[in-house]
Structures are given as C-alpha cells and as structure tokens.
Amino acid sequence: MMKPCGTLNWRMRICVGSTALLSLTSYGCAPTPLPSPYRVNLPTLNAAPLVTPCRTDRPTQCVVLTQDDYLALVRELKAACLALGGTPDACLTRKESPP
C-alpha cells in the first residue's frame, strides 16, 4: 500500500525536490537564443515565371526563371539560412578553392 504524500520520509522529499529543481533549471530557465533580426526580402522578379511540363525521374511541372531572378532568390535564401544560424556547409555557401 502506498503512503500518502504527507508521509514521505525526508530523503524521498529531498530526492523529489532535487529532481524538480534540476528539471526547472535544465529546461525551463535555460537561456534561449534570441531570434535573428534578419527578415527575408524576396526580390521582385524581372520576368514572369513560365510553368511547363517536364520530366525528372517522373513527369512533373517545372518553373523557368531568368538567370538573374534565380540568382537573386538563391542569394536571399542563403543569406536567410546563415542569419538564422545555419553553417556555411548547411546553407551551401562555402566557396570551393580553385585547384
């Protein structure tokens, strides 16, 4: 038969209290990183995208952009990735050294 909560011995109370305190300080009170002030600024496209059927490994729809529009979108998304804490490798921004 279980003892009511009021009759726990002092060792058990210390154990339960220590566990609760450790949980609060480990998770609830830990400092969290502040969100990045960076805001994604999607560029205005110079030309309307063209949607056309295409085939990769299966038939699908593809979107054709001008090269300038494509590069502007990729640049902005990579900048956002880095600003939000991504590594250069994860954000695919690392330049390869020439041989």
Order of alpha helices (4+ residues) and beta strands (2+ residues): alpha-beta-beta-alpha
